[in-house]
Amino acid sequence: MLKSNNASETAARKVGDKTAKKVFFRRRKGCPLSVPNAPVIDYKNPELLIKFVSEGGRMLPSRITNVCAKKQRKLNNAIKIARILALLPFVFQAK
């Protein structure tokens, strides 16, 4: 019984050892819409909104656009309103 406990300790040391592969951490960029002089999120600005829509017409997630949660909600609402008012297409046509 003592021997099996000792074996699990050595296995734990190997996993937690410094020789294990180091994990690469990439620093996350800040929200592009929260910086000073950032454009205002508005449904009447389709040039800004089209940057946050994929080629197929889907809204891009915040993990791709690096937009904070608060601004992402405002973007989603603005895109939906712009689509209803025909300022943005629901689906972009293939060329």
MMTF fields as JSON, N, C-alpha, C and O atoms, coordinates in Angstrom:
{
  "mmtfVersion": "1.0.0",
  "mmtfProducer": "UNKNOWN",
  "numBonds": 379,
  "numAtoms": 380,
  "numGroups": 95,
  "numChains": 1,
  "numModels": 1,
  "chainsPerModel": [1],
  "groupsPerChain": [95],
  "chainIdList": ["A"],
  "bondAtomList": [4, 2, 8, 6, 12, 10, 16, 14, 20, 18, 24, 22, 28, 26, 32, 30, 36, 34, 40, 38, 44, 42, 48, 46, 52, 50, 56, 54, 60, 58, 64, 62, 68, 66, 72, 70, 76, 74, 80, 78, 84, 82, 88, 86, 92, 90, 96, 94, 100, 98, 104, 102, 108, 106, 112, 110, 116, 114, 120, 118, 124, 122, 128, 126, 132, 130, 136, 134, 140, 138, 144, 142, 148, 146, 152, 150, 156, 154, 160, 158, 164, 162, 168, 166, 172, 170, 176, 174, 180, 178, 184, 182, 188, 186, 192, 190, 196, 194, 200, 198, 204, 202, 208, 206, 212, 210, 216, 214, 220, 218, 224, 222, 228, 226, 232, 230, 236, 234, 240, 238, 244, 242, 248, 246, 252, 250, 256, 254, 260, 258, 264, 262, 268, 266, 272, 270, 276, 274, 280, 278, 284, 282, 288, 286, 292, 290, 296, 294, 300, 298, 304, 302, 308, 306, 312, 310, 316, 314, 320, 318, 324, 322, 328, 326, 332, 330, 336, 334, 340, 338, 344, 342, 348, 346, 352, 350, 356, 354, 360, 358, 364, 362, 368, 366, 372, 370, 376, 374],
  "bondOrderList": [1, 1, 1, 1, 1, 1, 1, 1, 1, 1, 1, 1, 1, 1, 1, 1, 1, 1, 1, 1, 1, 1, 1, 1, 1, 1, 1, 1, 1, 1, 1, 1, 1, 1, 1, 1, 1, 1, 1, 1, 1, 1, 1, 1, 1, 1, 1, 1, 1, 1, 1, 1, 1, 1, 1, 1, 1, 1, 1, 1, 1, 1, 1, 1, 1, 1, 1, 1, 1, 1, 1, 1, 1, 1, 1, 1, 1, 1, 1, 1, 1, 1, 1, 1, 1, 1, 1, 1, 1, 1, 1, 1, 1, 1],
  "groupList": [{"groupName": "MET", "atomNameList": ["N", "CA", "C", "O"], "elementList": ["N", "C", "C", "O"], "formalChargeList": [0, 0, 0, 0], "bondAtomList": [1, 0, 2, 1, 3, 2], "bondOrderList": [1, 1, 2], "singleLetterCode": "M", "chemCompType": "L-PEPTIDE LINKING"}, {"groupName": "LEU", "atomNameList": ["N", "CA", "C", "O"], "elementList": ["N", "C", "C", "O"], "formalChargeList": [0, 0, 0, 0], "bondAtomList": [1, 0, 2, 1, 3, 2], "bondOrderList": [1, 1, 2], "singleLetterCode": "L", "chemCompType": "L-PEPTIDE LINKING"}, {"groupName": "LYS", "atomNameList": ["N", "CA", "C", "O"], "elementList": ["N", "C", "C", "O"], "formalChargeList": [0, 0, 0, 0], "bondAtomList": [1, 0, 2, 1, 3, 2], "bondOrderList": [1, 1, 2], "singleLetterCode": "K", "chemCompType": "L-PEPTIDE LINKING"}, {"groupName": "SER", "atomNameList": ["N", "CA", "C", "O"], "elementList": ["N", "C", "C", "O"], "formalChargeList": [0, 0, 0, 0], "bondAtomList": [1, 0, 2, 1, 3, 2], "bondOrderList": [1, 1, 2], "singleLetterCode": "S", "chemCompType": "L-PEPTIDE LINKING"}, {"groupName": "ASN", "atomNameList": ["N", "CA", "C", "O"], "elementList": ["N", "C", "C", "O"], "formalChargeList": [0, 0, 0, 0], "bondAtomList": [1, 0, 2, 1, 3, 2], "bondOrderList": [1, 1, 2], "singleLetterCode": "N", "chemCompType": "L-PEPTIDE LINKING"}, {"groupName": "ALA", "atomNameList": ["N", "CA", "C", "O"], "elementList": ["N", "C", "C", "O"], "formalChargeList": [0, 0, 0, 0], "bondAtomList": [1, 0, 2, 1, 3, 2], "bondOrderList": [1, 1, 2], "singleLetterCode": "A", "chemCompType": "L-PEPTIDE LINKING"}, {"groupName": "GLU", "atomNameList": ["N", "CA", "C", "O"], "elementList": ["N", "C", "C", "O"], "formalChargeList": [0, 0, 0, 0], "bondAtomList": [1, 0, 2, 1, 3, 2], "bondOrderList": [1, 1, 2], "singleLetterCode": "E", "chemCompType": "L-PEPTIDE LINKING"}, {"groupName": "THR", "atomNameList": ["N", "CA", "C", "O"], "elementList": ["N", "C", "C", "O"], "formalChargeList": [0, 0, 0, 0], "bondAtomList": [1, 0, 2, 1, 3, 2], "bondOrderList": [1, 1, 2], "singleLetterCode": "T", "chemCompType": "L-PEPTIDE LINKING"}, {"groupName": "ARG", "atomNameList": ["N", "CA", "C", "O"], "elementList": ["N", "C", "C", "O"], "formalChargeList": [0, 0, 0, 0], "bondAtomList": [1, 0, 2, 1, 3, 2], "bondOrderList": [1, 1, 2], "singleLetterCode": "R", "chemCompType": "L-PEPTIDE LINKING"}, {"groupName": "VAL", "atomNameList": ["N", "CA", "C", "O"], "elementList": ["N", "C", "C", "O"], "formalChargeList": [0, 0, 0, 0], "bondAtomList": [1, 0, 2, 1, 3, 2], "bondOrderList": [1, 1, 2], "singleLetterCode": "V", "chemCompType": "L-PEPTIDE LINKING"}, {"groupName": "GLY", "atomNameList": ["N", "CA", "C", "O"], "elementList": ["N", "C", "C", "O"], "formalChargeList": [0, 0, 0, 0], "bondAtomList": [1, 0, 2, 1, 3, 2], "bondOrderList": [1, 1, 2], "singleLetterCode": "G", "chemCompType": "PEPTIDE LINKING"}, {"groupName": "ASP", "atomNameList": ["N", "CA", "C", "O"], "elementList": ["N", "C", "C", "O"], "formalChargeList": [0, 0, 0, 0], "bondAtomList": [1, 0, 2, 1, 3, 2], "bondOrderList": [1, 1, 2], "singleLetterCode": "D", "chemCompType": "L-PEPTIDE LINKING"}, {"groupName": "PHE", "atomNameList": ["N", "CA", "C", "O"], "elementList": ["N", "C", "C", "O"], "formalChargeList": [0, 0, 0, 0], "bondAtomList": [1, 0, 2, 1, 3, 2], "bondOrderList": [1, 1, 2], "singleLetterCode": "F", "chemCompType": "L-PEPTIDE LINKING"}, {"groupName": "CYS", "atomNameList": ["N", "CA", "C", "O"], "elementList": ["N", "C", "C", "O"], "formalChargeList": [0, 0, 0, 0], "bondAtomList": [1, 0, 2, 1, 3, 2], "bondOrderList": [1, 1, 2], "singleLetterCode": "C", "chemCompType": "L-PEPTIDE LINKING"}, {"groupName": "PRO", "atomNameList": ["N", "CA", "C", "O"], "elementList": ["N", "C", "C", "O"], "formalChargeList": [0, 0, 0, 0], "bondAtomList": [1, 0, 2, 1, 3, 2], "bondOrderList": [1, 1, 2], "singleLetterCode": "P", "chemCompType": "L-PEPTIDE LINKING"}, {"groupName": "ILE", "atomNameList": ["N", "CA", "C", "O"], "elementList": ["N", "C", "C", "O"], "formalChargeList": [0, 0, 0, 0], "bondAtomList": [1, 0, 2, 1, 3, 2], "bondOrderList": [1, 1, 2], "singleLetterCode": "I", "chemCompType": "L-PEPTIDE LINKING"}, {"groupName": "TYR", "atomNameList": ["N", "CA", "C", "O"], "elementList": ["N", "C", "C", "O"], "formalChargeList": [0, 0, 0, 0], "bondAtomList": [1, 0, 2, 1, 3, 2], "bondOrderList": [1, 1, 2], "singleLetterCode": "Y", "chemCompType": "L-PEPTIDE LINKING"}, {"groupName": "GLN", "atomNameList": ["N", "CA", "C", "O"], "elementList": ["N", "C", "C", "O"], "formalChargeList": [0, 0, 0, 0], "bondAtomList": [1, 0, 2, 1, 3, 2], "bondOrderList": [1, 1, 2], "singleLetterCode": "Q", "chemCompType": "L-PEPTIDE LINKING"}],
  "groupTypeList": [0, 1, 2, 3, 4, 4, 5, 3, 6, 7, 5, 5, 8, 2, 9, 10, 11, 2, 7, 5, 2, 2, 9, 12, 12, 8, 8, 8, 2, 10, 13, 14, 1, 3, 9, 14, 4, 5, 14, 9, 15, 11, 16, 2, 4, 14, 6, 1, 1, 15, 2, 12, 9, 3, 6, 10, 10, 8, 0, 1, 14, 3, 8, 15, 7, 4, 9, 13, 5, 2, 2, 17, 8, 2, 1, 4, 4, 5, 15, 2, 15, 5, 8, 15, 1, 5, 1, 1, 14, 12, 9, 12, 17, 5, 2],
  "groupIdList": [1, 2, 3, 4, 5, 6, 7, 8, 9, 10, 11, 12, 13, 14, 15, 16, 17, 18, 19, 20, 21, 22, 23, 24, 25, 26, 27, 28, 29, 30, 31, 32, 33, 34, 35, 36, 37, 38, 39, 40, 41, 42, 43, 44, 45, 46, 47, 48, 49, 50, 51, 52, 53, 54, 55, 56, 57, 58, 59, 60, 61, 62, 63, 64, 65, 66, 67, 68, 69, 70, 71, 72, 73, 74, 75, 76, 77, 78, 79, 80, 81, 82, 83, 84, 85, 86, 87, 88, 89, 90, 91, 92, 93, 94, 95],
  "secStructList": [7, 2, 2, 2, 2, 2, 2, 2, 2, 2, 2, 2, 2, 2, 2, 2, 1, 6, 6, 1, 7, 7, 7, 7, 7, 7, 7, 7, 7, 7, 7, 6, 6, 1, 1, 6, 6, 7, 7, 7, 7, 7, 6, 6, 7, 2, 2, 2, 2, 4, 4, 4, 5, 7, 6, 6, 1, 7, 5, 7, 7, 2, 2, 2, 2, 7, 7, 7, 2, 2, 2, 2, 2, 2, 2, 2, 2, 2, 2, 2, 2, 2, 2, 2, 6, 6, 1, 1, 7, 1, 1, 7, 7, 7, 7],
  "xCoordList": [0.813, 0.0, 0.858, 0.529, 1.943, 2.846, 3.528, 3.806, 3.79, 4.487, 3.626, 4.145, 2.326, 1.448, 1.3, 1.192, 1.292, 1.206, 2.465, 2.393, 3.612, 4.879, 4.927, 5.448, 4.389, 4.383, 3.535, 3.893, 2.418, 1.576, 2.254, 2.051, 3.062, 3.798, 4.834, 4.997, 5.537, 6.545, 5.884, 6.432, 4.716, 4.0, 3.559, 3.603, 3.134, 2.719, 3.905, 3.758, 5.08, 6.271, 6.645, 7.071, 6.484, 6.836, 5.918, 6.358, 4.657, 3.706, 3.977, 3.954, 4.232, 4.452, 5.899, 6.243, 6.749, 8.172, 8.412, 7.629, 9.489, 9.838, 10.248, 10.215, 10.632, 11.057, 9.884, 10.076, 8.669, 7.492, 7.431, 8.017, 6.737, 6.646, 5.988, 4.925, 6.609, 6.073, 4.908, 4.932, 3.915, 2.733, 2.987, 3.455, 2.68, 2.893, 1.644, 0.557, 1.803, 0.682, 0.797, 1.817, -0.24, -0.264, -1.05, -2.162, -0.467, -1.14, -2.335, -2.202, -3.487, -4.691, -4.717, -4.464, -5.022, -5.12, -6.382, -7.343, -6.363, -7.523, -8.644, -8.481, -9.761, -10.944, -10.706, -10.372, -10.869, -10.636, -11.702, -11.503, -12.819, -13.896, -13.932, -14.801, -12.99, -12.939, -11.793, -11.655, -10.975, -9.845, -10.34, -11.435, -9.541, -9.933, -10.043, -9.307, -10.94, -11.212, -11.717, -11.553, -12.318, -12.895, -14.207, -14.893, -14.563, -15.838, -17.021, -16.96, -18.079, -19.292, -20.079, -20.251, -20.551, -21.345, -22.756, -23.468, -23.148, -24.461, -24.959, -24.177, -26.248, -26.81, -26.742, -26.86, -26.552, -26.496, -25.097, -24.865, -24.163, -22.791, -22.465, -21.784, -22.942, -22.721, -21.261, -20.867, -20.442, -19.024, -18.329, -17.461, -18.706, -18.137, -18.714, -17.979, -19.998, -20.656, -20.228, -20.169, -19.928, -19.566, -18.223, -17.933, -17.402, -16.118, -16.321, -15.433, -17.473, -17.743, -18.727, -19.333, -18.883, -19.752, -18.897, -18.066, -19.09, -18.302, -18.737, -19.699, -18.015, -18.33, -19.699, -20.361, -20.115, -21.422, -22.56, -23.724, -22.244, -23.274, -23.501, -24.405, -22.699, -22.866, -22.044, -20.981, -22.542, -21.818, -20.615, -20.742, -19.45, -18.241, -18.229, -18.666, -17.734, -17.688, -16.594, -15.667, -16.718, -15.769, -14.384, -13.408, -14.26, -12.927, -12.125, -10.897, -12.794, -12.101, -11.877, -10.812, -12.852, -12.752, -12.103, -11.779, -11.903, -11.313, -12.139, -11.582, -13.427, -14.312, -14.795, -15.109, -14.856, -15.311, -16.806, -17.498, -17.284, -18.66, -19.695, -20.703, -19.446, -20.398, -20.533, -21.644, -19.407, -19.44, -19.954, -20.572, -19.704, -20.201, -21.728, -22.344, -22.336, -23.802, -24.327, -25.324, -23.663, -24.088, -23.925, -24.777, -22.819, -22.592, -23.684, -24.234, -23.993, -25.012, -26.36, -27.052, -26.735, -28.009, -27.989, -28.981, -26.874, -26.774, -26.831, -27.455, -26.179, -26.201, -27.62, -28.074, -28.31, -29.69, -30.604, -31.427, -30.469, -31.301, -30.965, -31.861, -29.666, -29.254, -29.773, -30.109, -29.843, -30.396, -31.885, -32.369, -32.604, -34.051, -34.338, -35.295, -33.501, -33.691, -33.05, -33.019, -32.543, -31.936, -30.673, -30.342, -29.962, -28.66, -27.562, -26.52, -27.804, -26.9, -27.711, -28.873, -27.122, -27.851, -27.844, -26.922, -28.867, -28.898, -27.864, -27.18, -27.749, -26.785, -26.066, -26.699, -24.739, -23.963, -23.962, -23.812, -24.128, -24.174, -22.767, -21.833, -22.63, -21.341, -21.034, -21.923, -19.769, -19.378, -18.969, -18.611],
  "yCoordList": [-1.186, 0.0, 1.253, 2.227, 1.243, 2.38, 2.545, 3.659, 1.421, 1.48, 2.151, 2.937, 1.858, 2.47, 3.966, 4.737, 4.385, 5.802, 6.52, 7.629, 5.885, 6.466, 6.594, 7.578, 5.608, 5.654, 6.814, 7.463, 7.077, 8.188, 9.526, 10.482, 9.605, 10.841, 11.117, 12.262, 10.083, 10.299, 10.687, 11.49, 10.124, 10.503, 11.956, 12.676, 12.388, 13.778, 14.716, 15.813, 14.301, 15.138, 15.301, 16.375, 14.241, 14.32, 15.297, 16.03, 15.297, 16.198, 17.631, 18.528, 17.865, 19.213, 19.657, 20.718, 18.881, 19.194, 20.371, 20.612, 21.092, 22.245, 21.832, 22.65, 20.573, 20.13, 19.909, 19.691, 19.966, 19.805, 20.959, 22.018, 20.75, 21.754, 23.025, 22.97, 24.15, 25.421, 25.852, 25.672, 26.412, 26.878, 28.314, 29.137, 28.609, 29.943, 30.776, 30.416, 31.887, 32.783, 33.996, 34.685, 34.248, 35.411, 36.508, 36.286, 37.673, 38.794, 39.208, 39.437, 39.3, 39.664, 41.167, 41.953, 41.554, 42.973, 43.551, 42.833, 44.846, 45.509, 45.667, 45.41, 46.087, 46.287, 47.467, 48.557, 47.276, 48.38, 49.469, 50.559, 49.195, 50.181, 50.878, 51.717, 50.536, 51.164, 52.153, 52.79, 52.293, 53.214, 54.646, 54.851, 55.631, 57.022, 57.257, 56.656, 58.11, 58.442, 57.239, 57.192, 56.282, 55.131, 55.549, 56.436, 54.927, 55.276, 54.87, 53.886, 55.632, 55.359, 54.26, 54.287, 53.3, 52.206, 52.722, 53.085, 52.747, 53.257, 52.485, 52.146, 52.21, 51.462, 52.251, 51.67, 53.575, 54.415, 54.464, 55.21, 53.677, 53.659, 52.265, 51.486, 51.942, 50.595, 50.303, 49.138, 51.35, 51.116, 50.483, 49.625, 50.902, 50.312, 48.921, 47.992, 48.779, 47.513, 46.389, 45.232, 46.713, 45.675, 45.034, 43.927, 45.716, 45.149, 44.009, 43.174, 43.965, 42.961, 41.907, 41.195, 41.811, 40.818, 39.982, 40.527, 38.66, 37.781, 37.926, 38.63, 37.253, 37.317, 36.719, 37.11, 35.776, 35.154, 35.93, 35.573, 36.995, 37.817, 37.548, 38.131, 36.674, 36.352, 37.304, 37.767, 37.59, 38.455, 37.698, 36.55, 38.339, 37.692, 37.683, 38.652, 36.604, 36.549, 37.451, 37.842, 37.772, 38.695, 38.092, 38.836, 36.765, 36.17, 36.397, 36.318, 36.675, 36.972, 38.475, 38.898, 39.276, 40.725, 41.438, 42.621, 40.738, 41.314, 42.46, 43.38, 42.421, 43.45, 42.986, 41.81, 43.903, 43.546, 43.204, 43.506, 42.572, 42.061, 43.176, 43.019, 44.288, 45.404, 45.955, 46.186, 46.162, 46.691, 45.64, 45.986, 44.352, 43.293, 43.276, 43.08, 43.479, 43.538, 44.732, 44.616, 45.88, 47.059, 46.831, 47.23, 46.183, 45.875, 44.959, 45.202, 43.907, 42.964, 43.642, 43.397, 44.49, 45.206, 46.169, 46.278, 46.87, 47.813, 47.081, 47.56, 45.922, 45.147, 44.658, 44.706, 44.193, 43.721, 44.842, 44.638, 46.024, 47.165, 47.591, 47.891, 47.616, 48.01, 47.027, 47.428, 45.758, 44.769, 45.008, 44.934, 45.291, 45.516, 46.754, 46.774, 47.795, 49.026, 48.971, 49.978, 47.809, 47.568, 48.384, 48.707, 48.725, 49.372, 48.331, 48.611, 47.128, 45.988, 44.826, 44.654, 44.028, 42.855, 41.743, 41.652, 40.911, 39.771, 38.742, 38.161, 38.513, 37.557, 38.236, 38.811, 38.167, 38.728, 37.733, 36.53, 38.235, 37.364, 36.972, 37.769, 35.729, 35.244, 35.876, 36.076, 36.181, 36.822, 35.812, 36.178],
  "zCoordList": [0.0, 0.0, 0.0, -0.677, 0.742, 0.744, -0.6, -1.043, -1.238, -2.512, -3.589, -4.382, -3.632, -4.632, -4.386, -5.339, -3.139, -2.813, -3.286, -3.815, -3.092, -3.517, -5.041, -5.565, -5.744, -7.203, -7.709, -8.692, -7.048, -7.489, -7.224, -7.973, -6.159, -5.883, -6.961, -7.382, -7.414, -8.449, -9.766, -10.521, -10.047, -11.267, -11.188, -12.185, -10.003, -9.835, -9.988, -10.526, -9.521, -9.669, -11.14, -11.564, -11.905, -13.324, -14.058, -14.943, -13.687, -14.333, -13.918, -14.76, -12.641, -12.143, -12.223, -11.703, -12.856, -12.932, -13.871, -14.79, -13.635, -14.47, -15.878, -16.798, -16.054, -17.373, -18.315, -19.511, -17.778, -18.631, -19.632, -19.406, -20.708, -21.766, -21.241, -20.621, -21.486, -21.015, -21.904, -23.121, -21.281, -22.003, -22.443, -21.656, -23.688, -24.236, -24.005, -24.457, -23.303, -23.046, -23.95, -23.955, -24.705, -25.578, -24.881, -24.401, -24.832, -24.18, -25.035, -26.238, -24.409, -25.136, -25.367, -24.454, -26.588, -26.911, -26.296, -26.02, -26.087, -25.509, -26.512, -27.704, -26.013, -26.841, -27.784, -27.32, -29.098, -30.033, -29.96, -30.496, -29.312, -29.216, -27.859, -27.618, -26.963, -25.642, -25.504, -24.46, -26.525, -26.465, -26.681, -27.205, -26.279, -26.561, -28.072, -28.855, -28.461, -29.872, -30.665, -31.885, -29.998, -30.692, -31.347, -30.839, -32.463, -33.102, -32.23, -31.493, -32.327, -31.558, -32.26, -33.479, -31.485, -32.047, -32.283, -31.346, -33.557, -33.913, -35.127, -36.015, -35.166, -36.288, -37.587, -38.666, -37.502, -38.701, -39.31, -40.261, -38.772, -39.258, -39.814, -39.148, -41.022, -41.552, -41.887, -41.939, -42.117, -42.41, -41.207, -41.369, -40.014, -38.799, -38.553, -38.216, -38.716, -38.395, -39.325, -38.91, -40.572, -41.538, -41.192, -41.646, -40.395, -39.958, -38.968, -38.796, -38.321, -37.303, -37.788, -36.987, -39.113, -39.732, -40.672, -41.398, -40.669, -41.527, -42.985, -43.294, -43.867, -45.295, -45.591, -46.553, -44.764, -44.957, -44.338, -44.522, -43.602, -42.995, -41.523, -40.925, -40.924, -39.502, -38.643, -39.057, -37.447, -36.52, -35.97, -35.545, -35.977, -35.484, -33.957, -33.336, -33.339, -31.873, -31.314, -32.023, -30.038, -29.41, -29.282, -29.187, -29.277, -29.185, -30.459, -30.439, -31.547, -32.803, -32.945, -33.394, -32.576, -32.757, -31.581, -31.687, -30.445, -29.221, -28.653, -28.055, -28.825, -28.291, -26.92, -26.739, -25.952, -24.609, -24.649, -25.621, -23.585, -23.556, -23.682, -24.37, -23.024, -23.062, -24.48, -24.957, -25.147, -26.515, -27.495, -28.502, -27.21, -28.083, -28.086, -29.133, -26.928, -26.871, -27.656, -28.369, -27.529, -28.288, -29.788, -30.582, -30.169, -31.586, -32.128, -33.203, -31.38, -31.837, -32.019, -33.007, -31.075, -31.2, -32.381, -33.102, -32.589, -33.706, -35.045, -35.991, -35.124, -36.371, -36.659, -37.802, -35.636, -35.825, -36.294, -37.186, -35.702, -36.103, -37.529, -38.317, -37.863, -39.215, -40.256, -41.37, -39.911, -40.837, -41.053, -42.182, -39.988, -40.102, -40.947, -41.72, -40.798, -41.563, -42.95, -43.658, -43.339, -44.654, -44.874, -46.015, -43.807, -43.95, -44.132, -44.724, -43.619, -43.794, -44.351, -43.981, -45.229, -45.713, -44.662, -43.852, -44.682, -43.774, -44.198, -43.355, -45.502, -46.046, -47.197, -48.082, -47.183, -48.28, -49.43, -49.217, -50.646, -51.812, -52.23, -52.141, -52.688, -53.167, -54.517, -55.345, -54.718, -55.983, -57.008, -58.127]
}
